[in-house]
């Protein structure tokens, strides 16, 4: 019996590669599309109304045209442009919110876990309190009163995205600070900042990556929840806002499948991609999972 | 994460299927009429004190419970009696005498008589804040109100007014002054009283229906078989139950209508109506073929806060007007189902002599845009285009934010197009849809730059009502509420005062008196030169009805009145309905 290669690169596991491919393809195609297609066509009155994708017919027997290959909406938005603008916008909400949340989590989690004491009590209390606030409800109120744009919306979502990473990182730091290499570093007089971010942080990278991806999905979900209620940017729509517009205009009843179908499909791909990356990163950070799957 | 995914999927599904499930109610479907409510969830579902701004009355309460005194018939041009029998003036138009029908009772059995009318009007006259609905207009016109006998009320006016009955007591637009029961309201604070107590039978009205239940999304009314009309020989309406339901998106409303779960749908787009008809043969609208729609009396307009820089300058407002391409708005936002506004008036027959005169005097609105003229105006004010393509002056970008009610699709769609037109011309325009109550408050208190609305709504068969809304007497400083929602654009210049003088003179003349056309042209010129708001389009309403369970809906052929089911005139529609099977 041949002995399995004992050292394989854990980062090259199937779910991680597939997920990265899906997300990479989505991102690169939209980025390339942004170069070659006029994304201003995503604005209202940029194209003839209600056209189907090229090669199809709409309810009124109008045929699609090559100038608008993915069809148009009832306000004359070009669907290809909408997808090219909406996909990165939707993903960027997730990345920004998760990025800010993660950054706050790392700072608070490390300092509270490492130093303990009153600061730790305070951070824990804040994190526990924030967890109990219904983020979606707060965001709905804020959005209906003030209607903020995409980046501010991401920042607002981030306000509720930090307690998760903070609590987990704190727990990990509490364990790690008792380990031999940390004690050794302390004894050898290394500055506390270096101990936290040069000695301890690298050990958490696979976990942090998985957590970041999970948070990204969560933030996108929150944003979609807001947008499908109509509480998103209106001029250059994200995927959720596009679904809202299509529902509002009875697109399903009018057989305008390209209007609601394309953003829905893209969202499915985004979530599947992120989920696979998450599963893959789990395997990286947890060797037992890796063995179980072999 | 899966939990979150499932939660969001569930909430999306809930939104998609929210609204009516008429089959689930205990009454048989063929004894129930289901209407929809647009504009989203009702903010204060348990507050039936409709004197207070911010409360909703088109949730069935003023269509089925609070009866009007008279109803303007848009088709005949006459005024149909309802609770009132007659409302006549003396020859000098400053004393009006209301005669109520005999035998009218509140649904608790108490008489509805002259005492209730006097009590209602006196309460409005006593409101020093002028914030109660209709308080400002009653205080403008009524010097005193007296009971002559049990069924007769005499109004002494501050000055002659030929439109007193028409404007305030005849459901000219949306609703008239609501008469309230003195025996319930006496001793209550009209600003805080909610007029809701199930055990006491509140809200109390005189209509053929009483409230059974209320919630943010649904209002149910059951027929009161002891309705006062029966004792006077009038037939009870056929429907035993009426439901008003918040039906959310056009998709949802159209689906429900296509499945026969909604009998009356508020305004929808042409595409949705065509899709509905393709699935439900019994769907009908005002006309049986294109354009299907009925013309709503509230033409759409862009209101501009004339106190907000740099739009306080009439020339800058004119620049906006030059940028607006009305034909494009009609083509994109309405998918071709309406027409551009020529003046600030609605295109009804009685107003055409005035519309024609204004247009002949060279003051008709342009259909297409002339952005080059706009740019010249803007540049003459010292603005120069920056590298980002937007005008700038002293480090400030030329911005224009338009607020809309997030629940009103039509107004949002117009705004989307207008914003693109402004952006193309170098103005950094932004569309900000906000919650309805906030939007109302912002407009009335002057906390806005632009608002897409119907502020000039008022004139139907004579020109005074719309013009009067912009007179200087309604001016309030920014931060305080505009009385009666009038002149919230806060037009306050020498020309507005001159305008006010002419319009006030018109108010003292009989309807459509000789010389009125010339006065309208004179007043209109002052308004036109300063353009405190910009007329955009006529508001066509495509209002579908389902005849599967109920027939007798108003149409161009069966035109006993107009089809606006969110107005107080809906009492007439309900009394005309007949079971289909």
Interface residues (C-beta under 8 A of the other chain):
Chain A: X43 X44 X45 X49 X50 X59 X60 X74 X75 X76 X144 X145 X146 X147 X214 X217 X218 X221 X224 X225 X228 X229 X230 X234 X235 X244 X246 X247 X248 X249 X250 X251 X252 X253 X254 X255 X271 X275 X278
Chain B: X1 X4 X5 X8 X11 X12 X15 X16 X249 X250 X251 X252 X253 X254 X255 X258 X268 X269 X271 X272 X274 X275 X276 X278 X279 X328 X332 X333 X335 X406 X409 X412 X413 X416 X417 X419 X420 X430 X431 X432 X433 X434 X435 X438
